[in-house]
């Protein structure tokens, strides 16, 4: 029987970073709700796209912050699987680019 290959993972433990990321996501959630209301109200495309751009930037910034903070922890902690986790996080980073 072949053992399943363990998928390297990392859970961010920096509470300050987690709170900042959660705050940014909640803000993006509110902005996305505003986009839905603007569509329902028949607002003009310029206003809607501007709001959608803000949502996109907020979500991307939260994702990049999560990845960079996780990479920092992996490098500082220097755990046994840090190379595998770092490689996985780098792939996630590139998926956002």
SERO-4910 file (N, C-alpha, C, O; in steps of 0.05 Angstrom, whole numbers):
BEGIN
 pado doro    nc1    nc2    nc3   cac1   cac2   cac3    cc1    cc2    cc3    oc1    oc2    oc3
  Unk    A     17    -23      0      0      0      0     18     25      0     37     26     15
  Unk    A     11     44    -17     27     68    -19     15     89     -1     -9     95     -1
  Unk    A     32    101     15     23    122     33     17    148     17     31    154     -2
  Unk    A     -4    162     25    -11    186     12     10    207     18     20    210     40
  Unk    A     18    222     -3     38    243      1     25    266     16      3    276      9
  Unk    A     38    274     37     27    296     54     30    322     39     51    329     29
  Unk    A      8    337     38      7    363     25     18    384     44      6    388     65
  Unk    A     40    398     37     50    418     56     31    441     59     21    451     39
  Unk    A     27    449     83      9    472     89     21    490    110     40    483    124
  Unk    A      9    513    111     17    532    132     -7    547    141    -24    555    125
  Unk    A    -10    551    167    -31    567    179    -18    591    192     -1    588    210
  Unk    A    -26    614    183    -14    639    193    -20    641    223    -43    639    231
  Unk    A      0    647    239     -4    650    268     -2    678    278     -8    684    301
  Unk    A      7    697    261     10    725    268    -18    738    271    -31    744    251
  Unk    A    -26    742    296    -53    752    301    -58    780    289    -80    786    280
  Unk    A    -37    797    290    -40    824    279    -45    822    249    -62    837    238
  Unk    A    -30    805    235    -34    802    206    -62    790    200    -75    799    182
  Unk    A    -69    770    216    -96    758    212   -118    778    215   -137    778    199
  Unk    A   -116    795    235   -136    815    240   -137    836    217   -158    844    208
  Unk    A   -114    844    207   -112    863    185   -124    851    160   -138    864    145
  Unk    A   -118    825    155   -129    812    131   -159    809    133   -174    815    114
  Unk    A   -169    801    156   -198    798    160   -212    824    157   -234    826    145
  Unk    A   -200    846    167   -212    872    165   -214    881    135   -234    892    127
  Unk    A   -193    875    120   -193    882     92   -214    866     76   -228    876     59
  Unk    A   -217    840     83   -237    823     70   -265    833     77   -283    833     60
  Unk    A   -270    840    102   -296    850    110   -303    876     95   -326    881     87
  Unk    A   -282    893     91   -286    918     76   -294    911     47   -311    923     36
  Unk    A   -279    892     36   -285    884      8   -313    872      6   -327    876    -14
  Unk    A   -321    857     26   -348    846     27   -369    868     26   -389    866     12
  Unk    A   -365    889     41   -383    912     41   -383    926     14   -404    934      4
  Unk    A   -359    929      2   -358    941    -24   -372    925    -45   -384    936    -63
  Unk    A   -370    899    -43   -383    881    -62   -413    883    -60   -428    883    -80
  Unk    A   -423    886    -35   -452    891    -31   -461    917    -43   -482    919    -54
  Unk    A   -443    937    -42   -449    963    -54   -451    960    -85   -468    972    -97
  Unk    A   -434    943    -96   -435    938   -125   -461    926   -133   -474    934   -152
  Unk    A   -470    906   -117   -496    894   -123   -519    914   -122   -537    915   -139
  Unk    A   -518    931   -102   -539    952    -99   -538    971   -123   -558    980   -133
  Unk    A   -514    979   -130   -511    998   -153   -522    986   -178   -534   1000   -194
  Unk    A   -517    960   -183   -528    947   -206   -559    947   -206   -572    953   -226
  Unk    A   -570    941   -182   -599    940   -179   -611    968   -183   -634    970   -193
  Unk    A   -596    988   -175   -606   1016   -177   -602   1028   -205   -612   1050   -211
  Unk    A   -588   1013   -222   -583   1023   -249   -563   1045   -251   -565   1063   -268
  Unk    A   -543   1045   -233   -523   1066   -232   -505   1063   -257   -505   1042   -271
  Unk    A   -490   1084   -263   -474   1084   -288   -449   1066   -285   -440   1061   -263
  Unk    A   -440   1058   -308   -418   1038   -310   -393   1049   -296   -378   1033   -283
  Unk    A   -387   1075   -300   -362   1086   -288   -362   1082   -258   -342   1073   -246
  Unk    A   -384   1088   -245   -385   1085   -215   -383   1056   -207   -369   1049   -188
  Unk    A   -396   1039   -222   -396   1010   -215   -368    998   -219   -358    984   -201
  Unk    A   -355   1005   -241   -329    994   -246   -309   1005   -226   -291    990   -217
  Unk    A   -311   1030   -218   -294   1041   -197   -296   1025   -171   -277   1019   -158
  Unk    A   -321   1019   -164   -326   1004   -139   -316    975   -142   -304    965   -123
  Unk    A   -320    963   -165   -310    936   -170   -279    935   -169   -268    916   -159
  Unk    A   -267    956   -179   -238    957   -178   -228    958   -149   -208    946   -142
  Unk    A   -242    973   -132   -235    975   -104   -238    947    -90   -222    940    -73
  Unk    A   -259    932    -97   -263    906    -86   -240    888    -94   -228    874    -78
  Unk    A   -233    888   -120   -212    872   -130   -185    878   -116   -171    860   -109
  Unk    A   -179    903   -114   -154    911   -101   -153    902    -72   -133    892    -62
  Unk    A   -176    905    -58   -177    897    -29   -172    867    -26   -157    859     -9
  Unk    A   -185    851    -43   -182    822    -42   -154    814    -49   -142    797    -35
  Unk    A   -143    825    -70   -116    818    -78    -95    826    -57    -76    812    -51
  Unk    A    -99    850    -45    -81    859    -24    -82    840      0    -61    833     12
  Unk    A   -106    831      7   -109    812     29    -95    786     22    -81    774     40
  Unk    A    -97    776     -2    -85    751    -10    -54    754    -10    -40    736      1
  Unk    A    -44    775    -21    -15    780    -21     -4    782      7     17    772     14
  Unk    A    -19    796     25    -11    799     53    -10    772     66      9    766     81
  Unk    A    -30    755     62    -31    728     73     -7    712     64      6    699     80
  Unk    A     -1    713     39     21    697     28     48    707     39     65    692     48
  Unk    A     52    733     38     78    744     47     82    740     77    104    733     85
  Unk    A     61    743     93     64    738    122     70    708    127     85    702    145
  Unk    A     57    691    112     62    662    114     90    655    106    104    639    120
  Unk    A    100    666     84    128    661     76    147    671     98    166    657    104
  Unk    A    142    694    109    159    704    130    160    685    154    182    679    164
  Unk    A    137    675    162    136    655    184    151    630    177    165    619    194
  Unk    A    149    620    153    163    596    144    193    600    146    207    582    154
  Unk    A    202    623    137    231    628    137    241    631    165    262    621    172
  Unk    A    226    646    182    235    651    209    233    625    226    251    619    241
  Unk    A    211    610    223    207    586    238    226    563    229    235    547    246
  Unk    A    234    563    204    252    543    192    244    515    200    261    500    210
  Unk    A    219    508    196    209    481    202    219    461    182    229    469    161
  Unk    A    216    436    188    226    414    170    214    416    142    228    411    123
  Unk    A    189    423    140    176    423    114    175    452    102    159    457     84
  Unk    A    191    470    113    189    498    105    195    501     75    183    519     62
  Unk    A    214    485     64    220    488     35    195    481     18    189    494     -1
  Unk    A    181    459     26    158    451     11    135    471     14    121    477     -5
  Unk    A    132    481     38    111    501     43    118    527     28    100    539     16
  Unk    A    143    535     29    151    559     14    146    557    -16    136    575    -28
  Unk    A    152    533    -27    147    529    -55    117    531    -61    109    542    -81
  Unk    A    101    519    -44     72    520    -48     62    549    -46     45    557    -63
  Unk    A     72    564    -27     63    592    -24     72    609    -48     58    627    -56
  Unk    A     96    603    -59    105    617    -82     86    612   -106     80    630   -122
  Unk    A     77    587   -109     58    580   -130     32    596   -126     20    605   -146
  Unk    A     23    598   -101     -1    613    -96      3    642   -103    -15    655   -115
  Unk    A     26    653    -97     32    681   -103     31    685   -133     19    704   -143
  Unk    A     43    667   -148     43    669   -178     15    666   -189      9    677   -210
  Unk    A     -2    651   -176    -30    648   -185    -45    675   -184    -65    678   -198
  Unk    A    -36    693   -167    -49    719   -164    -38    739   -183    -51    759   -190
  Unk    A    -14    734   -193     -1    754   -211    -13    754   -238     -4    769   -256
***
